[in-house]
């Protein structure tokens, strides 16, 4: 599918090969559409190979014919899934050309802005697309931050629950997001260093680079926090285990002297006066209760039970 807009007015029109003052957006390009585009625009073959390669990473380059940048981001960052999308941008002197599979969130947002005072030049379109793509990483970071807060509350309030699988799932998403944001940052940095553009446009590209940098740093901070949260959970589990072992040890110590007394009085000696004493049974139970009660009281006072 090919659609086009006039950069100056934002008016949508049917593209017939015009290459001046337009933004041409191509989604799920067919062979015939690609041939039309190559006939109208001087597309560098290396850049075109990157566009057509499935799953290509983020990168940028200044070719003799045009600037080129492709960036990959998350399709549904607010839903915390792993689906990604990619947009490739060809920047010409008086035209912008974008390729994607089914559009991106950034493209849909910027498409509506074309024709305004600050979005009517190819370089401005490129900047807005990069800036809105960076926003998707911030959206992902905010969603994962809310999920991280819920995991933190779970660790403290529900000690019997096991949050480790959820923590590793969030860490996996953070690692993937951090990698994509870092790749996009490097691509924006290359565009800012090597693109043939005005000083104002280069400032815009550096601003986009800074947005990707801040997004990657935010994701890095969340990943470090999750590592600390996992360590905290393990420490709390060890503490709980120590408390259980301490309780079991206290119970064992209480019964240890009782076992000793039962062993002594259970020996088969005929000259044991307690065996013939009518109150011997009561004395044995009294000894058991007294010794056990004193030990239990002592452990309770010391906080061991």
Secondary structure, 3 states (H helix, E strand, C coil): CEEEEECCCCCEECCCCCCCCEEEEEECCCHHHHHHHHHHCCCCHHHHHHHHCCCCCCEEEECCCCEEEEEEEECCHHHCCCCEEEEEEEECCCEEEEEECCCCHHHHHHHCCCCCCCCCCHHHHHHHHHHHHHHHHHHHHHHHHHHHHHHHHHHHHCCCCCCHHHHHHHHHHHHHHHHHHHHHHHHHHHHHHHCCCCHHHHHHHHHHHHHHHHHHHHHHHHHHHHHHHHHHHHHHHHHHHHHHHHHHHHHHHHHHHHHHHHHHHCCCCCCCHHHHCCCHHHHHHHHHHHHHHHHHHHHHHHCCC
